[in-house]
Amino acid sequence: MTPARIFVTGAEGFVGGHLLPALGAAFPGAELLGLGESRWDVTDRAAVFAGMARLRPEVCVHLAGIAAIGAAGADPARAWEVNLHGAINVAEAIMEHAPDCRMLFVSSAECYGGSFRAGVALDETAVLAPMNLYAATKAAAEMALAALAARGLRLVRLRPFNHTGPGQTEAFVVPAFAGQIARIEAGLQAPEIAVGALTPERDFLDVRDVCAAYAACVARALPEGVVLNIASGEAVPVGEVLDRLLRLAACKINVVVDPARLRPVEIPRAVGDAGLAARLLDWRPRFTLDETLRSVLDYARGVVTG
C-alpha cells in the first residue's frame, strides 16, 4: 500500500530523525507529517483531537514518548502522562476523526522484563513482566490500545529491542561510551571511560534497520492487532560493545566502573526472536554491529569537534 499521508508523532526525536527520511525514500509520493505546524504535544488532548481532525492521516506511527529508563524513573508522573495517556489520546483521536487510519504503536522489548530470565530468545507470546517504570508505562499503553483495538482501532504493536545510531543521547549505553571516547580523543576528558555493568547481554540493532521495519509495516497489509518483535536474534555482552568501540579509538583508554551507572535491577540476557517480522515483513537487519558502532562514534566525534 502507498498511503497519501503518514503522520509521525515524536518526529523530532532520535528515531523520528531517521524514520522520516526512510519513509520519504519508501513512499516518495506521500505527505509526511509530524514536524512544524503538524507537531503535537500528545498530552494536550484537545490539540491532538483538533490536529487529527485537520490532518486525517492514513497511517500514524506513534513514536512520541519518554524513551530513557532513567528519565522515566526520575519523573514518574510525566512518564505515565506521556507514554500511557498520550498514546490513548492519539488512539482515540484516530478512532473519532480518522477511523481508517492504521496506528503503529512503538512499544519496547523492555516490557518483557522478568520473562528474559528464561535465558532464551523471546517471541511475541512471552508474558509482559516489566521491571522498571518506563517498561510499565509502555506495557500499560499496549493493554489500553489493545482494548481500543477491540472497539475498532486498526492497531499494530511493535516491540523493538535495543537500537542505536547517530543522534541518540548519552542516556543510552552505546552513545554514552562513544561520547566519552570522542571527548578523550579531543583532550577534553582524562583517558578513562566510566562504565556500568559490562556482563549483561543485549540484542543490539541499528536504528536504520529499525526504521526499515517500521516502513515495511506501513507498506504491507498486516493482520489486525498483530504484535511484532524487531530484534537481531543475537545477544552481545555490553563489555564486547565497549571493546569494539575502544578498538576504534585513536588512543589508549582505561576502563573504570562507575557505581552511579549501575542499574539496581539487571537482566543477565535479553534477546528477541523476530521470526514473525521476517515472515510478515520480509525484514532482517542489514547493518553489522561494527558498522553501527562506527557510525555512533563518528557522530560523537563530530559533536565534539563541532
N, C-alpha and C positions, 0 to 999 in steps of 0.2 A: 504494500500500500504506500501511496505517496501523499501524506497529509498536506493540506494547504497552509495550516497554521499550527505551529508547535510552540507551546508555552513552557518555559523552564523556570521554576521558582528557584531562588538561590543562584541565579545565573552569574552573579558577580563573585561567587566563591571559587575555591580551588578547582573543584571538579567542573563547575559551570564554565570556567575559563577554557577548559579542554573540550567540554561537551558541545558548546555552540559551534566551534569550527568543525567538529566531527559531524554534527547534524547538517551543517551547511554543505559539507562535501557529499554526504549521503543523499541529501534531498535539496538539490540546487534550486528548485522552484518554490520551495516552501518559505513562508514568512516565519522567521524565528523571533520569538517574543520573550522578554524577561529582563531586558535592560532599559535604561532610560525611563520613559513615561510608563512603560508596562511593568516596571519593577514594583513589587508589592511587599509590604510588611505583613507576613501571613498571620500575625497575631491580631491585626486590625480586621475584624470580621466584616465590618461594613465595607471597607475598602476592597477586600477580597471578593465579596459578592458583586460590588459595583464593577470591579475590573473584569470579572468573569462574564458578566452580562454584556460588557462592551466588546471583549475580545473573542469570546466563544471559540476557543481553540478546539482542534480535533484530537490533539494529544497534549497531555500535561505531564511533564517529568518533574516530580516533586523532590528537589534536592535540598530546599531550604531547611536549615536546622543547625543546632549546636552540635558540632561533629566531634569535638575533642572530649575525651573522657574526663580529663581534669577540669575543663571549663564547665561541663555539665555538673560535676560534683561540687564545684565552687559556688554555683548559683542554681540550686535545685528548682526553685520556683520558676525561674526563667526557662530552664531546660524543659520542664513539663509544659509551660505555656507555648513554647516554640515547637518542640518536637511532637507533642501529642495534640494540643488544641489547634496549633497552626495547621497540622495535617487534616484535622477534622474540618476546619474552616474551608480549606481548599476543596476537599472532597464534597462537602455539602453544597458549596457554590457550584461545582460541576454538575451535581445532580439537579440543581434548580435551574441553571442557566445554560448548560451545555451538556445535556444528558447523553449525547452520543460520543462525548469525549472519553478517550481512554486515559486513565490515571496510572502512570508508572511511579509507584512509591518506592523510593530508595531507602530501604531499611539498613540493617547491618548484621554481619555474621556474629557480632558481639552478643546478639540476642540468644545464641545457643549456650553461652556461658558454661554452666556446670556440665552440660552434655558433652563438652570436649574432654571431660575426664575419662571417657571411654577410650581415648587414645587413637581412635580411628577417624578416617575422613568422613565427615558428616554430610548426609544428603538432606533434602528439604523436609524429610519426615522426622528428623530429630526434634526432640522436645525443646521448646524455648525455655531456658533457665537462666535469665540474666543475672549477672553478678556485680554489676555496677549501675549507677543511676542512669547513665547515658543509655545503656542497653535496655534498662527497664522502660525508659520513655519510648524507645523505638519499638519494643515488643508490645507495649500498650497501644501505640498507634497502629501497629499491624492488626491487633484484635479489633480495634474500633473501626478500621477501614473494612475489615472482613465482614463485620456486621452490616456496614453500609452497602457492601457488595451484594449481600443477600436481599437488599432492597433496590438493587438496580445499578449500583456504581460499577462501571467497567474498570476493573482493577487488575493490575499486575504488580506483584510484590517482588522486589529484588533484594537479595542479601549479599552484597559484595564483601569479600574478605579484605585484609589489609592492602590498600593501594596507595601508591605514592608517585611522585613525579615533580617536575619543575613547578614552583609556585606554592607548594604545600608549606604550612607554617612549621616552626620548630616545636610545636606541641606534639608532633609525631616523631617516631624514633628515627627514621631514615634522614629527614631533613635536619633533625637535631644533631645527628652525627656529622652530616655534611657541612652544616653551618659552622660547627666548631673547627672542622678541618680547614675550611676556607679561611677562617679568621687566623688560625695558626699559620697557615701558609703566607698570609699577608703581614705577619708580625704583630697582629692585634691581640693575640692571646698566647699565653705560655704554651710550650709544646706538650700539653697534657689534655687529653679528652676525657671529660666526665661522663660516666655511663651509669645506667641502672643495671637490672638483671640481664645477663647475656645468655643464659641457658634456655629460656623459653623458645619454642619453635613456632614459627608463624608462617602462614600462607600469604606470600607477598605477590602483588600484581602491579603492573604498570597502569597508571591512570588512563593512558591511551587505549589499552586493551579493555578496560572497564567501560570507557565511553563507546568503544566499538560494540560492546554487548548491549548497551542502552540503545544505540542507534538501530541495532538489529531488532530489538524489541519493538521499536517504532515501526520498522519496515514490515514485520511479519504479523500474520494473524495467529494469535496465541489463544489457548484455551482460557475461558473466563475464570478468573480467580487464581491463575497459576502463580506459583512461587518458584523463583529461580535463584540458586546459588551462583555467584560469579566468583570463581576460585581457580587457582592454578592446579590444585591437587597435590602440591608438594609443600612439605614443611621444612623450613630453613631456620636454623638457630639464629637468634639475634646476634650472637657473637660472630657467626660467619658473615653476616651482613657487614658488621663493623670491620672484620678482617679484610673483606673485599674492598671496602672504601679506603682503608688505610693503605692498601696496595696501590691505590690510585693517587695517594697523597704525594706531594713534591718534597716532603721532608719526613724525618723520623718523629713519631708521636708516641708518647707514653699513654697508657690507659689507666684511669683511676676510677674506682667505683664511688659514686656519689649517693649516699643513703637517701637524699631527698628525691632521687629519681627512681627509687624502688617502690613499686606499687604494693599496697597491703595484700592484695589478692592476685595470684598469678596462676594461670592455667599452663601446665608444662608444654602442651602441644595442642595447637589449634590448626586444623587443616580441613578443607572442604572438598566435597565431591560435586563437580559441576557437570556431571554426565547429562542431566536434563537440559541444561543450556546448550551443550554440544549438540544434542539431538534436535531441539526445537529451533535453535538459532543458527546452527552450523557455526558455532563460535568456539574458538580456542585461543589462549594467549599467544601472541606473536613475538613479543619482546622478551629477551632474556633478562634475568636478574641483573647481570653485569651492565647491559645497555641501560636499564632503568637507573641503576646506581650512578652511572657516569652522568646521565642527564641531570640528576638531582645535584650532584657535586658541581657540575659545570654551572648550573643555575646559581648555586650558593656562591661560587667564585665571582660570578657576575654581579651579584648583590653587594659583595664586599668591595669589589674594585670600582663599582659604580659604572 
